[in-house]
Amino acid sequence: MSRDPSVRVVDSADVSDAASVGAGSSVWHLAQVREDAVLGENCVIGRGAYIGTGVTLGDNCKVQNYALVYEPARLADGVFIGPAVVLTNDTYPRAVNPDGSLKSAHDWEPVGVTVREGASVGARAVCVAPVTIGAWATVAAGAVVTKDVPDFALVAGVPAKRIGWVGKAGVRLVEDESSWLCPVTGERFAVVDGVLVEGSRA
Protein backbone atom coordinates (compact mmCIF):
# COMPACT_ATOMS: atom_id res chain seq x y z
CA MET A 1 0.00 0.00 0.00
CA SER A 2 1.50 3.35 -1.01
CA ARG A 3 1.49 6.12 1.57
CA ASP A 4 1.52 9.88 1.43
CA PRO A 5 5.18 11.00 1.23
CA SER A 6 4.61 13.23 4.28
CA VAL A 7 4.01 10.15 6.45
CA ARG A 8 7.02 9.03 8.50
CA VAL A 9 7.27 5.37 9.52
CA VAL A 10 10.65 4.36 10.96
CA ASP A 11 12.18 1.05 9.93
CA SER A 12 11.59 -0.70 13.25
CA ALA A 13 7.87 0.15 13.34
CA ASP A 14 5.35 -2.48 12.24
CA VAL A 15 2.53 -0.84 10.27
CA SER A 16 0.10 -3.14 8.48
CA ASP A 17 -0.36 -2.58 4.76
CA ALA A 18 -4.09 -2.68 5.55
CA ALA A 19 -3.83 0.29 7.94
CA SER A 20 -4.53 3.87 6.84
CA VAL A 21 -2.10 6.55 8.04
CA GLY A 22 -3.02 10.18 7.40
CA ALA A 23 -0.80 12.84 5.89
CA GLY A 24 1.85 14.29 8.18
CA SER A 25 1.65 11.45 10.70
CA SER A 26 4.65 9.77 12.33
CA VAL A 27 5.01 6.22 13.65
CA TRP A 28 8.13 5.81 15.77
CA HIS A 29 10.47 3.00 16.79
CA LEU A 30 8.97 -0.41 17.66
CA ALA A 31 5.38 0.86 17.44
CA GLN A 32 2.75 -1.44 15.94
CA VAL A 33 -0.29 -0.34 13.95
CA ARG A 34 -2.59 -3.26 13.14
CA GLU A 35 -4.84 -4.11 10.23
CA ASP A 36 -7.68 -1.73 9.37
CA ALA A 37 -6.54 0.86 11.93
CA VAL A 38 -7.20 4.39 10.71
CA LEU A 39 -4.96 7.27 11.78
CA GLY A 40 -5.96 10.81 10.87
CA GLU A 41 -3.64 13.57 9.72
CA ASN A 42 -0.68 14.76 11.82
CA CYS A 43 -0.87 11.96 14.38
CA VAL A 44 2.17 10.89 16.41
CA ILE A 45 2.52 7.27 17.55
CA GLY A 46 5.37 6.97 20.07
CA ARG A 47 7.98 4.31 20.64
CA GLY A 48 6.57 0.89 21.44
CA ALA A 49 2.93 2.01 21.25
CA TYR A 50 0.27 -0.42 20.07
CA ILE A 51 -2.74 0.53 17.92
CA GLY A 52 -5.16 -2.40 17.63
CA THR A 53 -7.06 -3.77 14.68
CA GLY A 54 -9.68 -1.33 13.43
CA VAL A 55 -8.89 1.37 16.00
CA THR A 56 -9.62 4.87 14.70
CA LEU A 57 -7.81 8.10 15.55
CA GLY A 58 -8.89 11.55 14.43
CA ASP A 59 -6.51 14.28 13.31
CA ASN A 60 -3.72 15.67 15.52
CA CYS A 61 -3.71 12.83 18.06
CA LYS A 62 -0.68 11.90 20.15
CA VAL A 63 -0.21 8.37 21.48
CA GLN A 64 2.89 8.41 23.66
CA ASN A 65 5.52 5.72 24.26
CA TYR A 66 4.33 2.22 25.17
CA ALA A 67 0.63 3.13 25.29
CA LEU A 68 -1.70 0.24 24.41
CA VAL A 69 -4.84 1.20 22.47
CA TYR A 70 -6.89 -1.95 21.99
CA GLU A 71 -9.71 -2.38 19.50
CA PRO A 72 -12.39 -1.18 19.11
CA ALA A 73 -11.20 2.12 20.64
CA ARG A 74 -12.31 5.38 19.00
CA LEU A 75 -10.27 8.56 19.48
CA ALA A 76 -11.57 11.90 18.21
CA ASP A 77 -9.47 14.85 16.98
CA GLY A 78 -6.77 16.24 19.24
CA VAL A 79 -6.69 13.40 21.77
CA PHE A 80 -3.61 12.90 23.97
CA ILE A 81 -2.79 9.41 25.26
CA GLY A 82 0.11 9.51 27.73
CA PRO A 83 3.01 7.08 28.17
CA ALA A 84 2.06 3.52 29.14
CA VAL A 85 -1.70 4.23 29.13
CA VAL A 86 -3.92 1.18 28.59
CA LEU A 87 -7.31 1.35 26.88
CA THR A 88 -8.75 -2.12 27.55
CA ASN A 89 -11.29 -4.09 25.52
CA ASP A 90 -12.40 -7.14 27.55
CA THR A 91 -15.01 -6.79 30.31
CA TYR A 92 -14.44 -10.31 31.67
CA PRO A 93 -10.87 -11.26 30.76
CA ARG A 94 -9.92 -14.92 30.85
CA ALA A 95 -7.25 -16.92 29.02
CA VAL A 96 -9.42 -20.05 29.10
CA ASN A 97 -13.09 -21.01 28.94
CA PRO A 98 -14.83 -22.63 31.96
CA ASP A 99 -14.03 -26.07 30.49
CA GLY A 100 -10.32 -25.21 30.49
CA SER A 101 -10.02 -24.82 26.71
CA LEU A 102 -8.01 -21.90 25.40
CA LYS A 103 -10.19 -18.92 24.52
CA SER A 104 -10.26 -17.98 20.85
CA ALA A 105 -11.19 -14.71 19.18
CA HIS A 106 -14.76 -16.06 18.86
CA ASP A 107 -15.20 -16.71 22.60
CA TRP A 108 -15.49 -13.09 23.70
CA GLU A 109 -16.93 -9.78 22.53
CA PRO A 110 -14.46 -6.86 22.44
CA VAL A 111 -15.73 -3.58 23.87
CA GLY A 112 -13.97 -0.28 23.41
CA VAL A 113 -13.00 3.01 24.98
CA THR A 114 -14.22 6.19 23.30
CA VAL A 115 -12.20 9.38 23.81
CA ARG A 116 -13.87 12.59 22.68
CA GLU A 117 -12.28 15.69 21.12
CA GLY A 118 -9.32 17.27 22.90
CA ALA A 119 -9.35 14.92 25.91
CA SER A 120 -6.14 13.80 27.64
CA VAL A 121 -5.34 10.56 29.43
CA GLY A 122 -2.30 10.84 31.71
CA ALA A 123 0.67 8.50 32.02
CA ARG A 124 -0.04 4.93 33.18
CA ALA A 125 -3.78 5.53 33.49
CA VAL A 126 -6.04 2.59 32.69
CA CYS A 127 -9.46 3.04 31.07
CA VAL A 128 -11.56 -0.08 31.62
CA ALA A 129 -13.92 -0.58 28.67
CA PRO A 130 -16.63 0.19 27.95
CA VAL A 131 -16.20 3.84 28.98
CA THR A 132 -16.33 7.24 27.29
CA ILE A 133 -13.92 10.06 28.13
CA GLY A 134 -15.71 13.35 27.47
CA ALA A 135 -14.47 16.19 25.29
CA TRP A 136 -11.58 18.19 26.76
CA ALA A 137 -11.60 16.07 29.93
CA THR A 138 -8.36 15.15 31.70
CA VAL A 139 -7.63 11.78 33.30
CA ALA A 140 -4.83 12.17 35.84
CA ALA A 141 -1.72 10.00 35.69
CA GLY A 142 -2.20 6.59 37.29
CA ALA A 143 -5.99 6.81 37.44
CA VAL A 144 -8.23 3.81 36.78
CA VAL A 145 -11.36 4.88 34.90
CA THR A 146 -14.35 2.56 35.33
CA LYS A 147 -17.19 5.01 34.59
CA ASP A 148 -17.86 7.58 31.87
CA VAL A 149 -16.05 10.90 32.35
CA PRO A 150 -18.04 14.10 31.63
CA ASP A 151 -16.83 16.80 29.24
CA PHE A 152 -14.20 19.09 30.83
CA ALA A 153 -13.96 16.91 33.97
CA LEU A 154 -10.68 16.36 35.83
CA VAL A 155 -10.68 12.85 37.28
CA ALA A 156 -8.08 11.10 39.45
CA GLY A 157 -7.67 8.11 41.70
CA VAL A 158 -8.54 4.41 41.84
CA PRO A 159 -11.32 4.23 40.88
CA ALA A 160 -11.24 7.63 39.18
CA LYS A 161 -13.52 10.35 40.56
CA ARG A 162 -14.05 13.93 39.49
CA ILE A 163 -11.88 16.30 41.52
CA GLY A 164 -12.39 19.46 39.45
CA TRP A 165 -12.93 20.93 36.01
CA VAL A 166 -10.48 21.87 33.26
CA GLY A 167 -10.73 24.14 30.22
CA LYS A 168 -9.44 23.60 26.70
CA ALA A 169 -5.96 24.70 27.81
CA GLY A 170 -5.87 21.73 30.20
CA VAL A 171 -5.50 23.96 33.26
CA ARG A 172 -7.78 23.49 36.26
CA LEU A 173 -10.66 25.98 36.32
CA VAL A 174 -11.07 28.41 39.21
CA GLU A 175 -14.46 29.02 40.77
CA ASP A 176 -15.36 32.70 40.39
CA GLU A 177 -18.64 33.80 41.97
CA SER A 178 -21.34 31.91 40.06
CA SER A 179 -19.10 30.64 37.25
CA TRP A 180 -15.84 28.83 36.55
CA LEU A 181 -12.89 30.66 34.97
CA CYS A 182 -9.98 29.39 32.90
CA PRO A 183 -6.91 31.31 34.14
CA VAL A 184 -5.19 30.83 30.77
CA THR A 185 -7.83 31.72 28.18
CA GLY A 186 -10.21 33.80 30.32
CA GLU A 187 -13.09 31.66 29.14
CA ARG A 188 -15.98 31.22 31.57
CA PHE A 189 -18.05 28.12 32.19
CA ALA A 190 -21.19 27.30 34.16
CA VAL A 191 -22.31 24.06 35.75
CA VAL A 192 -25.84 23.16 34.66
CA ASP A 193 -27.37 20.00 36.12
CA GLY A 194 -23.92 18.66 36.93
CA VAL A 195 -22.58 19.34 33.43
CA LEU A 196 -20.00 22.02 32.63
CA VAL A 197 -21.07 24.24 29.72
CA GLU A 198 -19.05 26.86 27.90
CA GLY A 199 -19.83 30.51 28.48
CA SER A 200 -18.23 33.78 27.44
CA ARG A 201 -14.71 35.10 27.85
CA ALA A 202 -13.93 37.41 30.77
C-alpha positions in Angstrom: 0.0 0.0 0.0 1.5 3.4 -1.0 1.5 6.1 1.6 1.5 9.9 1.4 5.2 11.0 1.2 4.6 13.2 4.3 4.0 10.1 6.4 7.0 9.0 8.5 7.3 5.4 9.5 10.6 4.4 11.0 12.2 1.1 9.9 11.6 -0.7 13.2 7.9 0.1 13.3 5.3 -2.5 12.2 2.5 -0.8 10.3 0.1 -3.1 8.5 -0.4 -2.6 4.8 -4.1 -2.7 5.5 -3.8 0.3 7.9 -4.5 3.9 6.8 -2.1 6.5 8.0 -3.0 10.2 7.4 -0.8 12.8 5.9 1.8 14.3 8.2 1.6 11.5 10.7 4.7 9.8 12.3 5.0 6.2 13.7 8.1 5.8 15.8 10.5 3.0 16.8 9.0 -0.4 17.7 5.4 0.9 17.4 2.8 -1.4 15.9 -0.3 -0.3 13.9 -2.6 -3.3 13.1 -4.8 -4.1 10.2 -7.7 -1.7 9.4 -6.5 0.9 11.9 -7.2 4.4 10.7 -5.0 7.3 11.8 -6.0 10.8 10.9 -3.6 13.6 9.7 -0.7 14.8 11.8 -0.9 12.0 14.4 2.2 10.9 16.4 2.5 7.3 17.6 5.4 7.0 20.1 8.0 4.3 20.6 6.6 0.9 21.4 2.9 2.0 21.3 0.3 -0.4 20.1 -2.7 0.5 17.9 -5.2 -2.4 17.6 -7.1 -3.8 14.7 -9.7 -1.3 13.4 -8.9 1.4 16.0 -9.6 4.9 14.7 -7.8 8.1 15.5 -8.9 11.5 14.4 -6.5 14.3 13.3 -3.7 15.7 15.5 -3.7 12.8 18.1 -0.7 11.9 20.2 -0.2 8.4 21.5 2.9 8.4 23.7 5.5 5.7 24.3 4.3 2.2 25.2 0.6 3.1 25.3 -1.7 0.2 24.4 -4.8 1.2 22.5 -6.9 -2.0 22.0 -9.7 -2.4 19.5 -12.4 -1.2 19.1 -11.2 2.1 20.6 -12.3 5.4 19.0 -10.3 8.6 19.5 -11.6 11.9 18.2 -9.5 14.8 17.0 -6.8 16.2 19.2 -6.7 13.4 21.8 -3.6 12.9 24.0 -2.8 9.4 25.3 0.1 9.5 27.7 3.0 7.1 28.2 2.1 3.5 29.1 -1.7 4.2 29.1 -3.9 1.2 28.6 -7.3 1.3 26.9 -8.8 -2.1 27.6 -11.3 -4.1 25.5 -12.4 -7.1 27.6 -15.0 -6.8 30.3 -14.4 -10.3 31.7 -10.9 -11.3 30.8 -9.9 -14.9 30.8 -7.3 -16.9 29.0 -9.4 -20.1 29.1 -13.1 -21.0 28.9 -14.8 -22.6 32.0 -14.0 -26.1 30.5 -10.3 -25.2 30.5 -10.0 -24.8 26.7 -8.0 -21.9 25.4 -10.2 -18.9 24.5 -10.3 -18.0 20.9 -11.2 -14.7 19.2 -14.8 -16.1 18.9 -15.2 -16.7 22.6 -15.5 -13.1 23.7 -16.9 -9.8 22.5 -14.5 -6.9 22.4 -15.7 -3.6 23.9 -14.0 -0.3 23.4 -13.0 3.0 25.0 -14.2 6.2 23.3 -12.2 9.4 23.8 -13.9 12.6 22.7 -12.3 15.7 21.1 -9.3 17.3 22.9 -9.3 14.9 25.9 -6.1 13.8 27.6 -5.3 10.6 29.4 -2.3 10.8 31.7 0.7 8.5 32.0 0.0 4.9 33.2 -3.8 5.5 33.5 -6.0 2.6 32.7 -9.5 3.0 31.1 -11.6 -0.1 31.6 -13.9 -0.6 28.7 -16.6 0.2 28.0 -16.2 3.8 29.0 -16.3 7.2 27.3 -13.9 10.1 28.1 -15.7 13.3 27.5 -14.5 16.2 25.3 -11.6 18.2 26.8 -11.6 16.1 29.9 -8.4 15.1 31.7 -7.6 11.8 33.3 -4.8 12.2 35.8 -1.7 10.0 35.7 -2.2 6.6 37.3 -6.0 6.8 37.4 -8.2 3.8 36.8 -11.4 4.9 34.9 -14.4 2.6 35.3 -17.2 5.0 34.6 -17.9 7.6 31.9 -16.1 10.9 32.4 -18.0 14.1 31.6 -16.8 16.8 29.2 -14.2 19.1 30.8 -14.0 16.9 34.0 -10.7 16.4 35.8 -10.7 12.8 37.3 -8.1 11.1 39.4 -7.7 8.1 41.7 -8.5 4.4 41.8 -11.3 4.2 40.9 -11.2 7.6 39.2 -13.5 10.3 40.6 -14.0 13.9 39.5 -11.9 16.3 41.5 -12.4 19.5 39.5 -12.9 20.9 36.0 -10.5 21.9 33.3 -10.7 24.1 30.2 -9.4 23.6 26.7 -6.0 24.7 27.8 -5.9 21.7 30.2 -5.5 24.0 33.3 -7.8 23.5 36.3 -10.7 26.0 36.3 -11.1 28.4 39.2 -14.5 29.0 40.8 -15.4 32.7 40.4 -18.6 33.8 42.0 -21.3 31.9 40.1 -19.1 30.6 37.2 -15.8 28.8 36.6 -12.9 30.7 35.0 -10.0 29.4 32.9 -6.9 31.3 34.1 -5.2 30.8 30.8 -7.8 31.7 28.2 -10.2 33.8 30.3 -13.1 31.7 29.1 -16.0 31.2 31.6 -18.1 28.1 32.2 -21.2 27.3 34.2 -22.3 24.1 35.8 -25.8 23.2 34.7 -27.4 20.0 36.1 -23.9 18.7 36.9 -22.6 19.3 33.4 -20.0 22.0 32.6 -21.1 24.2 29.7 -19.0 26.9 27.9 -19.8 30.5 28.5 -18.2 33.8 27.4 -14.7 35.1 27.8 -13.9 37.4 30.8 
